[in-house]
Amino acid sequence: MARILVAEDEPDVLTFVVRALRGAGHEVEGAGDGSDALAALARARESGRAHDLLLTDILMPVMDGVSLALLASRDQPALRIMLMTGYSDQRERAHGLEAIIHDILLKPFTLDELVMRVQSALG
């Protein structure tokens, strides 16, 4: 079982992803934007219960997923990071981040695809 933080601004997608990953046996926390997610990562790290994986949407208000990934990897170099997006042009924004991003999940995705790709990212 892994500790996973999901950052997603669309409530229905957030609910689907959180439920799917909990159903796969993971401990999952959700955040509605990158700023909230960054704060959740810091709280967890400070409490000694750091997350194993950050799964974040690329396009979000307040702080986008690329900025979140850069800040999170700076603060927690061992954190595994996956991006997700429904816009193919947003994939280009992650170009050059191969050193910190494990995978990019394209929406729409199935429950099986989500769980399989997360398991792969967790190793």
Disulfide bonds with the S-S distance in Angstrom:
none
